[in-house]
Amino acid sequence: QYDHLPFALGTQFPFPLNLAAGRSTTATFEVGQAIGRELASIGINWVFTPTLDLLSDYTEPLDAPQTFGSNPVIATDHALALAEGLATQGVSACPNSHPAGRTLEIFRSRSYTELAEDVHEQSELPDFVPVVNVIARNPRNSIQFGASIHDFPEPVRSAQSIRTACDLILRNKYRYQGPTVSSLAEPPEESTVCGRHAPLLAALSGLDMVMLPKDPAVRQESIAVLEAAMASDNLAPSLIPASAARVTRFKAQFLTWENALDARRPKAALTAAHASLALQTYRASVTAISPSPSPLIGLAPSSILLLLTPAVPRRHPSSPTDPFEVLGRALTSSFPRVRHVPYTLSMGLTGVHHTFLQRAAAVILVLCNISSAMLESQDELVKAVQDALQARDATPGQQRSRKIVIGTGDPRDLRDDFTGWWIVCCYHYSKGALEAVAEVVLGQREATGRLPT
């Protein structure tokens, strides 16, 4: 999550995709400063952010808000602005990059010699552009580097691919001198990589610092696996002094220990002061894909509004069961007869949905696909809603419905044919994002954001 702090402690700042849509690196820098103040206030001086990955066909929908979009220049500018804002408060950013499927496949399919002969071409791949630009600014800072090696049938071969990328591109070509940090500690349940071997695979990837699993027993097993690998020379002991030197140099130059050892600043005052900044950046990110004003403008307040929202994961155990209740309440301030009816992609439209689709003067369809595996189901649901409204509008004497679609996650959700719909995107279903998009939908505020492409 992009809260950076435990849910109940920190300000809920906009996600990177929101910041990129707002197109203001000044605002991103200010958000970085604010996050840095809150992190420093509880003794944190190093944070694994920002994400340097680009939004692409390989990005899982649930991960899309963590990116700065698909444009390498925009992603670089905002990543640097966020990191520089954090640094003003003594907090060091550790940007993270996970080469996407296409790039990783190239490294897996070629030998070290083949890659070395064409290292310039590999470093120009879009996945590496933000990484190269960020380390060029400061070649001794840290970077979290890795890949979903558990997605491949040969994880050791994939680990070697990451090591090749580190050696050839980061270290040899761009003279990166800082430590590389593992991003793989907890493989998913379906992975062929067991938890105790994940840190070893990270070390075999040539990374200087590895994450250990959360479970204490698995953590001890991981350490034993690493020690056994070094004893058998499967993990070369000669790598350790070089890694230790890079880590030591980084800690001395970039980590301010005063904040970590003297965390006394009041957190409540900080979060109250930052609430306005978070709201401003959320508002700036809302993007209207349709050029015309909201179709709710001029609609009678007594009209029935049907709000169709998806079932999505709870962001934290203390968060509301249905995060879209915030959107429903915001709409009710102008239209008291809002009918909020959630849906699931697995079940599609039910009789209740069809009943309200026949009665509502306006339909607001909220999209938030959380998995590429559910993309087909989402397409089917969108088509079912459109078919139901088309049949209703064709009925003689029936008032035509006003139709709005809101993207609250991956903007690629809006690739369907929404002819006749008014389209707006807020990039996430956090409270601030939903309140900001409600203002635009109600015609209370103009959408100023732009798709981060």
N, C-alpha and C positions, 0 to 999 in steps of 0.2 A: 504494500500500500504506500501511497505517496504522502502519508501524514507525517512520516519521519519519526514520530513519537508515538508512544502508546495512545490509543484512540481517545482516552479520556483526558489526556494531558495537553496535547498539542493542537494548534490551529489547523483546520482542514484546508490546506492550500490547494489551488488548482493543480491538476496534473500537467505534465509536460505538453501534452497535445493541446490543452487549453492555452497554455502560455504561448505556444507557437502560433495558434490561431489568432491570438491577440496582436501578434506581429510587433511587439514592443520589447526589445532587449533591455530597455531601462526598467520596465516592469518586472521582467524576469530577474534582473540583478537585485531589485528591491525585495522580491520574494526570497531570493537566496539569502539576503541579509537577514530577513525576518526568520527564516528557518534556522539560520546560524545562531541567532540570539536564543531561540528556544532550545536548540540542541546544547549550546554552551551552558545554558542555565541549569541543565541537569547533568552536566559533566561529560557530554559527548563531544569528542574533538575530531572524529573521522567518520564519514558517512558514505555509503555505497550509492552514490548518485552523482551526476545525472546519467541517464541511459543514452548511449550513442547509436544504438540500433535504429535503422530506418524502418518506417512503416512499409511493408512489402507484402507480396502474396504469401510469404513464409511466416508472417506475423500472426500469432493466434489472436483472435478477436479480443479476448480478455486482456491481452498484453498491450493492445494498441494504444490506450491512453498513456502508457509509460514512455512512449516515443515522442519525439518532436516532429513527427510527420515524415514524409517521403523525400523531402528536398535536403540534400546533404549540406548546402550552404546555410539554410535556416536552422537545421539541427545543430550544426557547429556553433553558430552565433549564439543561440540560446543556451547550449550546454556550457559554453565559456562564460556567459553572463551569470548563469546560476552558480557556477563554481567560484567565480570572482566575488559574488555576493557572500557566499559562505566564508570565503577566506578573510573578509573584513572582520569577521567575528571570531577568528582563530580556529575555524573548523575547516579541515581539509577535505575536499571532495575526492572521491575515488570513482571516476567515471567507469561505466561498465559497457562492454561490447561482447556480443555473442554472434559470431559470423553466421549469417543465415544459410539456409539449405544449399542454395546455388553455389555460394562461395566455398562452403565447407566441402561440397562434393568435388569441386575442382582440386582442392588440396588432398582429398582422399584418393583421387584417381591418378595422380601424377607422382612420380618419384621426386625425392629431394633435389636431385640433379636437374631434372626437367624444370622444376619450379625455380631453382636458382638461376637458370638461364633466362628466365622471363619474369624476374621479380618485379620489374617496373609495371608490367601489364597487370600482375596480380594486385599490386598496391593501388592501382587506379580503379579497382572494382568499387562500386558505390558503397558497399558495406564498410570499406576501410577509410573512406574519405573523412568522415568526422573524427575517427580515431587518429589518423595522421595529423589532421589540423590541430587537434587538442594537444597531442604530445609535442608538436612543434612549438607550442606556446611555452611549455615547461617540461623538458625531457626527463626531469628527475622526480616528478610527482608520481603517484601510484595510479594504476589502472586495473580494473577488474576485467579479466579477459577469460573467455572460455566458450563453450558451445554445449548444445544439448547432445553430448556424445552418447547418452543413453538412448537416443532415438535411432541409433544405427546398430546393425547386427554385429559389428566388429568394433566395440568401444575402444580397444587398445589402438587399433589403426586410426580411429578418429582422434584419439589423444595425441598420436604422433602428428596428425595434421595440424592440430592447434600449436604444437611445439614448432613445427615448420613455419607457421605463420608468425609466431613470436620471433623466432631466430632470423628469418629472412627479411621480414618487413619491419617489425618494431625495432629490433636491435641492430641488425646489419645495415639496412638502408637508411633508417631514420634516427639511428644512434640513440634510441630510447634507453635511458640509464636507470629508470625507476623500477620498483618492484611490480610484478604482475601477481594478481590475486585470483585465487580460484573462485569460480561462481557455481561450482557443483558440490553440494554437500548432502542433499537429500534427494536421491533419485525417486521418481514417481513409482507407485506400486507396480505398474505394468512393466517397469524397466527390467532388462536382463542384468543390470548392474546392481549388486546388493550394496546396502548402505556402508558396510565396513570397507568396501573396496573403492568407494567414490573418491576419498582423499588421495589414494594411491594413483588413481587415474589422473587426478588433477596434477599430482607431482610429475607423473610421466609426461604430462602435457608441457612440461618445462616451466611451470608457474612457481613463483618464489614463495607464496604464502597459500596455504590450503585451509579451507573451512572444514571443521569436524562436525559430524552429525550431532543433533541435539540430545538424543538418547544417551545417557551416561554409559550404559553397557556397550552399545554400538560404538561409541566414541573410543572406549578403551580398546575394542577390537580393531578399530581403524589405526590406532597408534601402533598396535602390535603388528599389523599388516605392513605398515610403513617401515618399522624396524627390521622386519624379516626381509623386506625387499632390499634394504640397504645392506644387510648382512650377506645376501646372496648376489649382490652386485646387479640385481635387476633395476635398482635405482642407484645410479652412480653416486657414491659418497662425495666425489669431487664437485658435484653441483652445489653442495650445501654451503661452502664458504662464499661462493659468488652470490648466492641468494641472500645469505646473512648480511653481506656487505651492503647490498642494495637496500635491504630493509632497514638496517641501522642508519644509513645515510639519509634515507627518507624520513625516518622518525625524528632525527635531529634537526632536519631542515624545515619540515612542514607541520609537525604536530605541536600545538601549544598546550603544554601540560598544565598551565595555571588554571585553565578553564576546567579541566578534568578533575583537578584536586581541590577546587574551591567553588563548588556549584551552590551558590547561595542566593542568586537573584530570584525574585518572586515570579512564579510561572503565570499566575492568574492575571497579573497586570500586563504581562507580555501578550498573552493570547487576546486580551481585550483590545490592546492597541493594534494588533495585527488583523482583527476581524474586518476592518474597513478595507485594508489592502487586499485581502482575499476576495471580498465582494467585488471590488473594482476590477480585478483581473478576471474573475468569473464573467462579469458583465461584458468585458471587452472581447471575450472569446466566442460568444454566441454568434453563430454564422447562419444567415438566411440564404439558403440555396435558391429560393424563389425570389425574384426581384420585386414582386408586388407586395403591398402591405398585408398584414395578417387578416385572414378571412373572418376572424371574430370581431373585427371592428365593424360597428353598426348592427351587430346581432342583438336582439332583444335580451335583456338580462334574465328574463323568465324562461329562456330557451333551455332545452335539455342538452347537455354536453356529455357525450360518451367518451370516457378516458380508458383506453385499452393499454395495459402495461404488462411487461413480461415478468416472469419469475426469475429473479437473479440472486446470486449468492449474497449472503449477509457479509458486510465488510468487517464486522467485528461482533463478538457475542453481545455487546451492549447496544448495538445499533438496532434501529427499528426492523421488525420482521419484514415489512414491505417499505423499501426506501422511497417508493413513488407516492406514498401518502403525502409527502411534502408538496409534490406537484399538484395533487388533488386539492389540498387545502389552499394553495396559492390561487388556483383557478376559481375556487368557490368564492373568493373575495369579490369577484365580479359576476360570477354566474352561480347562484346558490344551488341550482339543480344539476350539479355535476354527478354523473353516475360512474363511479370508478370500478371497472370490472377487469381484474387481472386475467392473464392467459398463460398457458404453458405451451411451448413448441411441440412437446410430445403429444398433447391432446388436441391442439388446434382450437377451432371455434366450437363452442357448445350451444345448446338451445338458448341459454341466457344471453350469450353474445348476440345471437341472431335477433332475439326479441328487442334488445336495445338498439341494434343497428337499424331496425325499422322505425324506431321512435325518435331518435336523436336528431336535433337540428344541425349539430356539428359533431364530427368524429375526430378524435385525436388519437392516432396510433403511435405508440412509443416503441421503438426498436432498440434492442440491446442484445445482440447475439454474443454468447459467451464462449462459443466453441466452433471451430471450422467444421466439426462433425455435424453440427446442427444447422448448417447453412441451408441445406435443402429443405429442412423442416420450416425454417423461417420464410423461405420463398413460397412454400405452400400456404403458410398462414397469410402472408401478404396477399396472395392471389385470392384466397377465400374471402378476405375482407373486401377486396376490390369487386369481386363477383357479386357479393351480397349487396353492396352499395349500388352497383351498376343496375342490378335487377330492380332495386327500390326506385332509383331515379327514372327508370323506364316506365314505371307504373303511372297511368294517367291520373292527374290530380294530386300526385304526391310531390311535396316540396323537395327540391334537390338539396342534398346534404352538403355542408361545408366540410372540407376534408383537410386535415393537417397531419403530417408525419414528423415526429421528433426523433432524431438520432442521438442516443445517449451513450454511445460507446464508439466503436470502430466506424469511421465515416464511410467505409466500404459497404456498410449495411444499406446505404442509400443508392446502391447501384441498380436496384430494380426500377422498372418502369412505373413512375408515379405521376403519370399524366393526369392533370386535374387536381393534384394535391399541392398544398403549400408546404414546403420542406424547410426545416430548420434543424440545426445541429448544435448540441452543447457538450458532446464528447465524453460525458460521464454522468452517472446517476447519483453523485454526491449531493448533499443538501444545497450547497452554494450554487452548483451548476443548474439544478432543477429550479431553484428560485429565480435565477437569472434568466433562464429560457422562458419561464412563465411570464415575466415582465414583457418579453418580446412578443409572445403569443397573444397576450392581452392587449397589445398595442401601446403599452405604457413606456416602452423604450425601443430605440432603433437598434437593430443588430449591426455590429461593426466588425465582427470577426471575419476571417477569411480562411478557407480550407488550407491547411499547412502542407501544400504540395509544391 
